[in-house]
Amino acid sequence: MKKVFKTVGDLDKNCYDKYKLTEDILMEHAGASIFNYIKKKFKKNKNILIVCGAGNNGADGLVLARLLFGSFNIYLYLSDMMKNQIGKTQENRAKAVGVEIYDQLPSTKDFDIVVDCLFGSGLSRALDEKYINIINFINDTKAYTIACDIPSGLDNTGLPSPVCVDANVTITMGGLKLCLYADISKDYVGKVVVANLGVDRKIYEKNTNYYLLEKKDISLPYRTKSNTNKSNFGHLAVVCGDKQGAAKLSANSAICFACGLVTVISSKFVSNLSDNIMQTNSLPATATAMAIGMGLGINYDATLLKNSLPKIIDADMFYDKNIIKLLKCDNIVLTPHPKEFSSLLNLSNLGNIDVKTIQENRFKYVKLFNDKYPNIVLLLKGANHIIAYKQNFYINSFGTSVLSTAGSGDVLSGLIGSSLAYGLSPLEATILGSLTHTLLSNKFKKGSYSVTANSLIEKIKTV
């Protein structure tokens, strides 16, 4: 896992106070990090436009221009006069080596690379017409675009204000910023690279309660012991309701993953179940976990909730008042999408929050729920999964639009439910299920438009 921070201003200050690094040193490292990225990725003599603002982000761009000058064709545009002395110093250094600085955007958009150094993190105001036009110009160039720190126009919650640079890569300074992992910002930030500012990240970074999940955080449930049988790996009970297809997908997903047994509970016969999935009309005595909510509807046996089994809860249960009783337990995983989360917040008396507001403030409302129910594991679905438990928040950014298909969430419920039945803790099961689910989406490099939930299940064995 990598640490993520709301802001890094105090981390920079620590560099000045504790590690005796000056602002100038950090700025030189910031510019050098982008220089090294360009030098490694591109051949010499490419045409590069560097767009600088009047603050420290712009000063980073001036450092970059000085470093690139001589090996690349540099056009440096300064949107306004530098507003502090260190910026003016960097401007003089750039001019001293021969960099020409322009106060107007070029008439041509024929650039190979554009580096956005307008604004760094912490933008808290709407952009005026001048900067909207500059950002639109950058996006219209169609060049390979590098954002310095964060794409300009992105505010501190990850929203365009009202436009944003569309970057191929964001080279963020010092540490990862939370605004880079808002759902809306995912279409703007591109690949995220962290720049070293003069000390190793282990030294630069402090404690946080936000973490970015990595591929190496996945721990697949390999079966290493020989003297075992199916009961050793757990038994998931999947409650089937009005829409049987959803429960089937969860059951099929689960049996392909961690646990040894899966039973579908239904008052009606469920046709076309796989031969290795059982069905019954009551809770099996050997069940070790339960999955409920997928296609459940309103006509179900509520007594199925009256047990102490670990549970993965999804879909229709978020519109059911019975869920409030379950929130008193400490072995529960909730996996709502934003509309379902809106209903859950309402039922929990945390507010009548519409989907748009939730999507624009995902971390805020996940934290609001976690503050009231810290012992519940919550996974808010979206372009990035957010997992909350006991005031810690885990971000899974591996998902792709492949997961925007009917039944995808049911597959996720099966993966988490199977992991719960296997014996993992609710948090461990959720992280494992979430990472597996999103990494499945990365298996489809071609024909992503044709992927179905069953396609995802077929790929489980390849993770």
PLY file of the C-alpha trace (Angstrom):
ply
format ascii 1.0
element vertex 463
property float x
property float y
property float z
element edge 462
property int vertex1
property int vertex2
end_header
0.00 0.00 0.00
1.08 3.55 -0.68
0.27 6.48 1.55
-2.11 9.17 0.29
-2.49 12.67 1.76
-5.17 15.35 1.67
-2.39 17.97 1.47
1.42 17.83 1.58
2.15 21.36 2.75
3.14 20.15 6.22
5.35 17.47 4.62
7.20 20.15 2.63
7.54 22.24 5.79
9.05 19.25 7.56
11.69 19.12 4.83
12.59 22.74 5.52
12.57 22.50 9.32
13.85 18.99 10.01
15.89 17.99 6.97
17.35 21.45 6.27
16.22 21.40 2.65
15.36 24.78 1.19
12.39 25.59 -0.99
14.87 26.07 -3.81
16.20 22.51 -3.38
12.69 21.02 -3.47
11.91 23.06 -6.57
15.04 21.84 -8.34
14.10 18.25 -7.60
10.54 18.86 -8.84
11.78 20.18 -12.18
14.41 17.44 -12.44
11.79 14.72 -11.93
9.81 15.88 -14.98
13.05 16.38 -16.92
14.11 12.79 -16.23
10.70 11.48 -17.26
10.84 13.35 -20.59
14.46 12.43 -21.24
13.72 8.74 -20.67
10.51 8.62 -22.73
11.27 10.92 -25.68
14.06 11.46 -28.18
15.89 14.77 -28.35
14.71 17.76 -30.38
11.00 17.24 -29.68
8.89 20.39 -29.61
7.84 21.10 -26.02
5.40 23.73 -24.78
5.73 24.53 -21.07
2.78 26.50 -19.67
3.63 28.21 -16.40
1.54 30.00 -13.80
2.76 32.70 -11.45
3.23 30.51 -8.36
5.53 27.71 -7.30
4.06 25.32 -9.86
5.10 27.77 -12.56
8.54 28.05 -10.99
8.87 24.25 -11.28
8.19 24.72 -14.98
10.95 27.33 -15.24
13.39 24.86 -13.70
12.25 22.25 -16.22
12.73 24.63 -19.15
16.29 25.38 -18.07
17.09 21.67 -17.77
15.55 20.79 -21.15
17.01 23.74 -23.06
19.71 22.65 -25.51
18.36 19.13 -26.04
14.74 20.02 -26.90
12.96 22.83 -28.69
11.39 24.82 -25.86
8.48 27.27 -26.02
7.87 28.62 -22.52
4.68 30.57 -21.89
4.33 32.52 -18.64
0.69 33.38 -17.89
1.52 36.19 -15.48
4.43 37.81 -13.64
6.00 35.55 -11.02
4.53 36.52 -7.67
7.37 35.59 -5.31
11.13 35.96 -5.20
11.97 32.29 -5.75
9.87 32.34 -8.92
11.66 35.44 -10.16
15.00 33.78 -9.39
14.05 30.72 -11.43
12.90 33.00 -14.27
16.29 34.75 -14.30
18.11 31.41 -14.27
16.10 30.18 -17.24
16.76 33.37 -19.18
20.48 33.17 -18.35
20.91 29.88 -20.21
18.98 31.21 -23.22
15.35 30.21 -22.62
13.02 32.69 -24.28
9.89 33.41 -22.26
6.64 34.40 -23.98
3.66 36.23 -22.50
1.27 35.02 -25.20
0.25 31.52 -26.22
1.72 30.38 -29.55
-0.35 30.63 -32.71
0.39 26.99 -33.53
-0.67 23.90 -31.58
1.92 21.70 -33.25
3.76 20.40 -30.20
4.94 16.90 -29.34
4.76 17.48 -25.59
2.92 19.97 -23.40
3.85 20.39 -19.73
1.15 21.90 -17.54
2.67 23.98 -14.74
-0.20 26.42 -14.19
-1.54 25.42 -10.77
-0.49 22.86 -8.19
-2.61 21.18 -5.54
-4.94 23.22 -3.37
-6.86 25.16 -6.02
-9.96 26.43 -4.20
-11.50 28.87 -6.64
-13.25 28.71 -9.96
-11.03 29.61 -12.90
-11.60 32.86 -14.76
-11.99 33.11 -18.52
-8.26 33.61 -19.11
-7.27 30.33 -17.50
-10.21 28.45 -18.96
-8.95 29.49 -22.39
-5.37 28.43 -21.53
-6.53 24.99 -20.39
-8.72 24.58 -23.46
-5.68 25.48 -25.59
-3.59 22.80 -23.88
-6.29 20.17 -24.40
-6.74 21.17 -28.04
-3.06 20.59 -28.87
-3.57 16.79 -28.73
0.08 16.56 -27.62
1.37 14.18 -24.97
0.48 16.13 -21.84
2.34 16.05 -18.54
0.75 17.65 -15.48
3.07 19.01 -12.81
1.74 18.00 -9.37
-1.95 17.81 -10.42
-3.75 18.66 -13.68
-4.50 22.38 -13.59
-8.15 23.14 -13.00
-8.60 20.24 -10.61
-9.69 21.51 -7.20
-8.78 20.02 -3.84
-11.74 17.61 -3.99
-10.89 16.34 -7.47
-13.44 18.34 -9.46
-12.80 20.48 -12.58
-13.20 24.19 -11.88
-14.97 24.18 -14.36
-12.41 22.73 -16.83
-9.26 20.72 -16.28
-6.12 19.74 -18.16
-6.48 16.26 -19.64
-3.12 14.71 -18.78
-1.47 11.56 -20.05
0.64 11.48 -16.90
0.61 13.42 -13.66
3.97 13.78 -11.94
2.90 14.70 -8.45
5.32 16.27 -6.04
6.51 14.46 -2.91
3.48 12.29 -2.18
0.14 11.13 -3.54
-2.77 13.56 -3.17
-6.31 12.46 -2.36
-7.82 14.66 -5.07
-6.11 12.50 -7.71
-8.39 9.59 -6.74
-11.81 11.17 -6.96
-13.95 9.33 -9.51
-14.33 12.43 -11.66
-10.58 13.12 -11.72
-9.82 9.64 -13.06
-10.42 10.80 -16.64
-7.93 13.67 -16.24
-4.92 12.49 -14.25
-3.67 9.65 -16.47
-0.80 7.66 -15.01
0.34 8.99 -11.62
4.07 9.20 -10.85
5.49 10.53 -7.55
8.50 12.85 -7.74
11.29 12.64 -5.18
11.88 16.09 -3.67
15.26 15.43 -2.08
14.55 12.67 0.44
13.16 9.17 0.11
9.38 8.91 0.37
9.72 6.88 3.56
11.40 9.91 5.09
9.24 12.56 3.40
5.90 10.97 4.28
4.23 10.97 7.70
1.32 8.99 9.10
-1.99 9.03 7.24
-5.25 7.10 7.25
-5.60 7.02 3.46
-3.90 4.29 1.43
-3.65 3.38 -2.24
-3.85 -0.36 -2.85
-1.20 -1.94 -5.04
-1.20 -5.15 -7.06
1.18 -6.70 -4.56
-1.48 -6.26 -1.85
-3.49 -9.09 -3.39
-3.02 -12.38 -1.55
-4.81 -15.10 -3.50
-6.28 -18.00 -1.51
-3.93 -20.69 -2.75
-4.50 -24.14 -1.27
-1.13 -25.38 -0.08
-2.09 -28.20 2.29
-2.71 -31.70 0.95
-4.78 -33.26 3.75
-7.97 -31.27 3.17
-11.51 -31.53 1.86
-14.03 -29.01 0.59
-15.29 -28.22 4.08
-11.87 -26.92 5.06
-12.31 -23.95 2.74
-15.68 -22.68 3.92
-19.29 -22.73 2.79
-20.99 -19.64 1.35
-24.78 -19.34 1.44
-26.13 -17.05 -1.30
-29.67 -15.82 -0.74
-31.66 -15.80 -3.98
-34.64 -13.49 -4.41
-36.93 -12.22 -7.16
-34.21 -11.78 -9.78
-32.46 -15.11 -9.73
-29.79 -14.15 -12.26
-28.02 -11.88 -9.77
-27.68 -14.62 -7.15
-26.51 -17.08 -9.82
-23.72 -14.73 -10.84
-22.61 -14.31 -7.22
-22.71 -18.07 -6.64
-20.79 -18.81 -9.84
-18.20 -16.19 -8.94
-17.82 -17.57 -5.41
-17.37 -21.22 -6.41
-14.58 -20.20 -8.79
-12.64 -18.45 -6.06
-11.79 -19.16 -2.42
-14.42 -21.29 -0.70
-15.05 -25.01 -1.11
-18.86 -25.03 -1.06
-21.61 -22.70 -2.30
-25.33 -23.11 -1.66
-28.09 -20.96 -3.11
-31.00 -20.40 -0.72
-34.34 -19.95 -2.47
-38.01 -20.70 -1.79
-38.34 -21.47 -5.50
-36.39 -23.85 -7.69
-33.41 -22.15 -9.32
-32.87 -23.54 -12.79
-29.61 -23.82 -14.71
-27.35 -23.69 -11.67
-23.88 -25.13 -12.15
-23.63 -28.77 -11.10
-21.18 -27.89 -8.33
-23.55 -25.41 -6.65
-26.16 -26.72 -4.23
-29.56 -25.22 -3.49
-31.94 -25.34 -0.53
-34.77 -23.35 1.04
-33.09 -22.81 4.42
-29.74 -21.79 5.83
-27.29 -24.74 5.72
-25.98 -25.72 9.14
-22.42 -25.77 7.80
-22.51 -22.29 6.24
-19.58 -20.08 7.26
-20.71 -16.86 5.54
-23.71 -15.39 3.76
-24.23 -13.15 0.71
-27.56 -11.33 0.51
-29.16 -8.51 -1.44
-28.30 -9.31 -5.05
-31.63 -9.33 -6.95
-33.35 -9.90 -3.61
-36.45 -7.77 -4.08
-38.78 -7.31 -1.10
-40.23 -10.80 -0.78
-37.69 -12.75 1.22
-37.49 -14.60 4.50
-36.18 -12.01 6.98
-35.34 -14.74 9.50
-32.33 -15.50 7.29
-30.76 -12.38 8.76
-30.98 -13.68 12.31
-27.63 -15.41 12.61
-24.09 -14.46 13.51
-22.48 -15.40 10.20
-20.20 -12.91 8.44
-22.22 -11.27 5.67
-21.64 -9.48 2.40
-24.62 -7.18 1.80
-25.41 -5.65 -1.55
-28.05 -4.18 -3.86
-31.68 -4.38 -2.69
-30.76 -4.61 1.00
-29.74 -0.95 0.90
-33.39 0.00 0.45
-34.57 -2.26 3.30
-34.97 -0.98 6.87
-33.77 -4.36 8.15
-30.26 -3.29 7.26
-30.15 -0.99 10.30
-30.23 -4.03 12.60
-27.30 -5.55 10.71
-25.21 -2.42 11.19
-24.94 -3.29 14.87
-22.80 -6.32 13.94
-19.03 -6.20 13.46
-18.63 -8.86 10.75
-20.48 -7.11 7.93
-19.32 -5.93 4.51
-21.44 -3.42 2.57
-20.86 -2.88 -1.17
-23.24 -0.16 -2.40
-23.00 1.79 -5.64
-23.67 5.55 -5.26
-27.46 5.34 -5.60
-27.63 2.54 -3.06
-25.27 4.48 -0.79
-27.63 7.44 -0.97
-30.42 5.23 0.35
-28.15 3.76 3.03
-27.21 7.24 4.28
-30.88 8.14 4.44
-31.87 4.97 6.33
-28.95 5.58 8.71
-30.22 9.12 9.44
-27.02 10.57 8.04
-28.77 12.77 5.51
-30.81 12.81 2.33
-27.85 13.09 -0.03
-28.39 12.81 -3.79
-26.11 10.77 -6.06
-24.50 13.79 -7.73
-23.47 15.24 -4.39
-22.08 11.90 -3.26
-20.05 11.51 -6.44
-18.59 14.97 -6.03
-17.68 14.27 -2.38
-17.11 10.52 -2.19
-14.45 10.57 0.52
-16.51 12.99 2.63
-19.59 10.78 2.75
-17.67 7.53 3.14
-16.00 9.11 6.16
-19.37 10.32 7.46
-20.70 6.77 7.41
-17.50 5.32 8.86
-17.57 7.82 11.74
-20.95 6.40 12.80
-20.25 2.75 11.97
-16.49 2.28 12.34
-16.73 -1.51 12.76
-18.54 -2.01 9.44
-16.46 -2.53 6.30
-17.88 -0.28 3.59
-16.89 -0.52 -0.07
-18.30 2.29 -2.19
-18.26 1.22 -5.81
-17.27 3.56 -8.59
-14.45 4.30 -11.00
-12.27 3.85 -7.92
-13.36 1.61 -5.06
-13.17 3.27 -1.63
-12.97 0.85 1.31
-13.49 2.20 4.83
-12.93 0.50 8.16
-12.10 1.93 11.59
-11.08 5.36 10.29
-8.76 3.94 7.63
-9.55 4.34 3.95
-8.22 2.19 1.13
-8.40 3.23 -2.52
-8.48 0.72 -5.37
-7.79 2.52 -8.65
-7.36 -0.53 -10.91
-10.93 -0.67 -12.20
-11.79 0.10 -15.82
-14.99 0.83 -17.72
-15.17 -2.91 -18.45
-16.87 -3.19 -15.06
-19.72 -0.95 -16.26
-21.86 -3.92 -17.20
-24.91 -5.56 -15.65
-23.99 -8.15 -13.04
-20.47 -6.88 -12.42
-21.36 -5.99 -8.84
-22.84 -9.46 -8.30
-19.49 -10.95 -9.30
-17.81 -8.72 -6.70
-20.26 -9.91 -4.02
-19.39 -13.51 -4.85
-15.66 -12.85 -4.60
-15.96 -11.12 -1.22
-18.51 -13.65 0.08
-16.27 -16.54 -0.95
-13.35 -14.93 0.87
-15.45 -14.42 4.01
-16.53 -18.06 3.92
-12.90 -19.09 3.44
-12.12 -17.47 6.78
-10.67 -14.07 5.99
-11.64 -11.08 8.13
-14.20 -8.67 6.62
-11.48 -6.16 5.73
-9.13 -8.79 4.27
-11.98 -10.34 2.27
-13.05 -6.96 0.92
-9.57 -5.93 -0.16
-8.96 -9.32 -1.79
-12.34 -9.32 -3.54
-11.99 -5.71 -4.66
-8.49 -6.16 -6.10
-9.45 -9.41 -7.83
-12.57 -7.81 -9.30
-10.77 -4.78 -10.72
-7.79 -6.75 -11.98
-10.22 -8.96 -13.89
-11.23 -5.85 -15.84
-7.61 -5.37 -16.90
-7.69 -8.73 -18.69
-9.78 -7.29 -21.53
-7.52 -5.18 -23.71
-9.64 -5.78 -26.80
-13.38 -6.02 -27.23
-14.11 -4.30 -23.93
-17.52 -3.34 -25.29
-18.58 -6.98 -25.33
-17.56 -8.01 -21.80
-20.31 -9.49 -19.62
-20.39 -10.54 -15.98
-19.90 -14.14 -17.10
-16.79 -13.01 -19.02
-15.37 -11.73 -15.73
-16.11 -15.01 -13.96
-14.34 -16.96 -16.70
-11.21 -14.88 -16.09
-11.02 -15.45 -12.31
-8.60 -18.34 -12.78
-6.17 -16.08 -14.67
-5.67 -13.44 -11.95
0 1
1 2
2 3
3 4
4 5
5 6
6 7
7 8
8 9
9 10
10 11
11 12
12 13
13 14
14 15
15 16
16 17
17 18
18 19
19 20
20 21
21 22
22 23
23 24
24 25
25 26
26 27
27 28
28 29
29 30
30 31
31 32
32 33
33 34
34 35
35 36
36 37
37 38
38 39
39 40
40 41
41 42
42 43
43 44
44 45
45 46
46 47
47 48
48 49
49 50
50 51
51 52
52 53
53 54
54 55
55 56
56 57
57 58
58 59
59 60
60 61
61 62
62 63
63 64
64 65
65 66
66 67
67 68
68 69
69 70
70 71
71 72
72 73
73 74
74 75
75 76
76 77
77 78
78 79
79 80
80 81
81 82
82 83
83 84
84 85
85 86
86 87
87 88
88 89
89 90
90 91
91 92
92 93
93 94
94 95
95 96
96 97
97 98
98 99
99 100
100 101
101 102
102 103
103 104
104 105
105 106
106 107
107 108
108 109
109 110
110 111
111 112
112 113
113 114
114 115
115 116
116 117
117 118
118 119
119 120
120 121
121 122
122 123
123 124
124 125
125 126
126 127
127 128
128 129
129 130
130 131
131 132
132 133
133 134
134 135
135 136
136 137
137 138
138 139
139 140
140 141
141 142
142 143
143 144
144 145
145 146
146 147
147 148
148 149
149 150
150 151
151 152
152 153
153 154
154 155
155 156
156 157
157 158
158 159
159 160
160 161
161 162
162 163
163 164
164 165
165 166
166 167
167 168
168 169
169 170
170 171
171 172
172 173
173 174
174 175
175 176
176 177
177 178
178 179
179 180
180 181
181 182
182 183
183 184
184 185
185 186
186 187
187 188
188 189
189 190
190 191
191 192
192 193
193 194
194 195
195 196
196 197
197 198
198 199
199 200
200 201
201 202
202 203
203 204
204 205
205 206
206 207
207 208
208 209
209 210
210 211
211 212
212 213
213 214
214 215
215 216
216 217
217 218
218 219
219 220
220 221
221 222
222 223
223 224
224 225
225 226
226 227
227 228
228 229
229 230
230 231
231 232
232 233
233 234
234 235
235 236
236 237
237 238
238 239
239 240
240 241
241 242
242 243
243 244
244 245
245 246
246 247
247 248
248 249
249 250
250 251
251 252
252 253
253 254
254 255
255 256
256 257
257 258
258 259
259 260
260 261
261 262
262 263
263 264
264 265
265 266
266 267
267 268
268 269
269 270
270 271
271 272
272 273
273 274
274 275
275 276
276 277
277 278
278 279
279 280
280 281
281 282
282 283
283 284
284 285
285 286
286 287
287 288
288 289
289 290
290 291
291 292
292 293
293 294
294 295
295 296
296 297
297 298
298 299
299 300
300 301
301 302
302 303
303 304
304 305
305 306
306 307
307 308
308 309
309 310
310 311
311 312
312 313
313 314
314 315
315 316
316 317
317 318
318 319
319 320
320 321
321 322
322 323
323 324
324 325
325 326
326 327
327 328
328 329
329 330
330 331
331 332
332 333
333 334
334 335
335 336
336 337
337 338
338 339
339 340
340 341
341 342
342 343
343 344
344 345
345 346
346 347
347 348
348 349
349 350
350 351
351 352
352 353
353 354
354 355
355 356
356 357
357 358
358 359
359 360
360 361
361 362
362 363
363 364
364 365
365 366
366 367
367 368
368 369
369 370
370 371
371 372
372 373
373 374
374 375
375 376
376 377
377 378
378 379
379 380
380 381
381 382
382 383
383 384
384 385
385 386
386 387
387 388
388 389
389 390
390 391
391 392
392 393
393 394
394 395
395 396
396 397
397 398
398 399
399 400
400 401
401 402
402 403
403 404
404 405
405 406
406 407
407 408
408 409
409 410
410 411
411 412
412 413
413 414
414 415
415 416
416 417
417 418
418 419
419 420
420 421
421 422
422 423
423 424
424 425
425 426
426 427
427 428
428 429
429 430
430 431
431 432
432 433
433 434
434 435
435 436
436 437
437 438
438 439
439 440
440 441
441 442
442 443
443 444
444 445
445 446
446 447
447 448
448 449
449 450
450 451
451 452
452 453
453 454
454 455
455 456
456 457
457 458
458 459
459 460
460 461
461 462
